[in-house]
Amino acid sequence: MNKLAEIDAALIGGALHHAEAIHGGELSAILKIELSDGREAIVKNGPAPKTEAAMLRALAASGAPHVAIANGWTEDWPCFWGERRLLVHLAHLPSAFARRVEALAADLPNRLPARPTPALLHGDLWGGNILVAGDRVSGLIDPACYHGHTEVDVAMLGLFDQPDAAFYEAYGSLEPGHNERTAIYRLWPALVHMRLFGVGYRPMVERLLQATGT
């Protein structure tokens, strides 16, 4: 692990200060490294990292749309959701929407738990990213993982699809107040879709803002 961390630190022009293994890799080792100058990075090896890097560069060069997802650490969950999931869209929203989103973000300490038990989230959990074989889930694809409140993935599941009762029976009881939080958690993917795909998603954003009372 240390050898991989040292090589990766050198590749991004720094000296290694600290490294730790993190979960998530099946074919690759994944590390979080901290450089002596304070920078942090997630690094990985794998069967063909140069090929993967070339593909990412090709996608960027093609002009394909892409929303960088900021997952930096914050001290509490409302701050994370406000800064990393709502306020990042302000510059791309019509002024009336921006004011409402800003007001909602300011009120999140009254709406979201300060420090929910952290769960590993898929990050983009809708029906198209769930593979099914017969009557069982055989895999999840296209992740955008981070750690956060477990209700985020549950809320996302109901944005474009509606899981049947058997899903909720298997999942178990949701925390009190989850209905009030659902619209807040669904607002983020709705804002992303409006940015990427245009005003066709404006009614969805409007409906979710109304559901939050904003």
N, C-alpha and C positions, 0 to 999 in steps of 0.2 A: 504493500500500500504506500509506504513512504517513497519508494522509487517512482511510482506512478505520480504521486503528488508533486515530487520535486521536478519531474519532467514537465508536468503541466504548468507549474508555476513559472518555469523558465520560458515556456512557449508564449506566455502572456507577459513576459518581460518583468518578472519579479522574483523575489526570494521567498521560499516557503517559510511561514511562521507556524502554522498549525493545519492539521488535516484530520478529517474524521469520515468514516464510511457512513453512507446513508442508504436507506432501503429504496427499492424501486427497479433495480436492474436484474434482468434474467440472463441476458447474454453479455452484459457489460458490468464492470465494477464502476460504481458511482461514488464520488467523493465530494465533500464540501471542503474547500481549501481557503485559508486566510493567508494573505501575503504580508510581508513585513511592513509594507506601506499602507496597510489597512484595507486594501481591496479584498473582496471575496468573490469566489466563483464556484460553480458546480462543474465538475469535470468527469469524463468517462473514458474508458477504453472500449474495445469492441472488436468484432471481426473485421470491420472495414470502416474505421472512423474517417479516413481521408475521402472515401467515396461518399459517405453521409454528408461530410462538410461540403463537398463539391455540389451535391444535390441541393443543399440549403442555399449555397451561393447562386446556383442557377435559378432557383425560385425567386430569390431577391432581385436578381438581374432582369427577370422577365417582367417585373412590375406587378406581380401578383400581390393582392392585398394581404396584409398580415398585421394584427393588433398585438404589440408586445405586452405580455401580462406581467405586471409588477407584483412580485410576491415577497418583497422585503419584510423583515420582522417589524412588528409594532408591539407596543406594550399591552394593548388590549384589543379585543375583537371589534368593537364598534369603530375604533380608530382605523383598523385595517380595512374594514368594509367601506368606510367613508372615503379614505384616501386612495386605496388601491382599486376599488371597484366602482365608485360613483364619481368622485371629483375628477378623476382622470379624463372623463368625457366632456367636461364643461366647455372646453374650447371648440368642441365639434357639435354642440347642440344649439338650436335656436334659443334666443335669449330667454323666452318665457319658460322653456323646459329647463334651461340651465339654472334659473333662479329657484325653481321648485326642487331640483335635484340637490342644489346647495343647501336649501332649507332642510330637506330630509336628512342629508349627511350630518348636519349640525345637531339633529335631534336623535341620532342613533344611540347615544348612551342611554336614552330613555326607552329604547325599543329592542335592543339586542343585548344578550348576556355579555358581561364584561370579559369573562374568561371561561368560555365553554370548554368542556373536555375535548381536547384536540383529536380530530379524526383525519385519517388520510383520505382526501377527496379525489375523486376522478377529475372533477373540474369541468367536464363537458358531457354530463351523463344524460343523454336523451336516447330515444328508441333506436336511432340509426347507429349508435355506438355500442349497442348491446347485441352480441351474437347469441343465437339460440339454436340448439340442436334438440329436436323433439320437445320435451317438456322441461328442459333445463337450460340455464345460462351457460354457454360454453366459452365465453370470453368477452372482455371489454376492450374496445379499441379507441384510438385517437385521444389519449388522455392529456389533460392539462393540470397535472397533480400539484397539490399543495396541502398544507394542514390547516384545518379550520373547523367550523361548526358543522356537525354531521347533517343538519337540516338543509344545507346548501344543495347537495346532490339530490335529496328527496324533492326539493322544490323544483329543481331543473327538470326532473323526470316528468313533471306534470305541466311543463310549459308548452310543449308541442304534442304530447301524447297524454293519455290518462291511464296509468296502471290500474288494473282491476283490484278488487277487494283482496284477492289472494296475496298480492304483493304486500299490502299493509298488514295483513294477518301474519305473514312470515317476518316482516320487519319488526313488528312490535309497536308498543305505544310510543307516540311522539311526545315531546316535552310540552307542558302546559304553555299556551300562548303561541303555538307554532303557526296557527292560521294567520295571526297578525304579522308574522315574520316572512311568510311565504312570498308575498308581493315584493318585499324588499330584496329578497334573494333572487327572485326572477327578474328584477329590474336590470341587473347587470347584463345577463345574456341578451336581453331585449335591446339595451343600449348598444351593445357590440354589434348586433344584427343591423340596427339602424345606421350605424357608422359604416359598416361594410357594404350593405345592400340597399340602403336608401330609404326614402320616405314611406315605402310600403309597410315598414315596421313602426311607423309613427303611431298608428292607433293602438298597437300593443303597448308601447311606452306610455301613452296617455292613460290607457286602462289601468296599468299597474300603478302609476302615480296616483290616480284617483283612489285605488284600493288602499294605498298607504295613507290616504287623507291629506295628501300634499297638493 
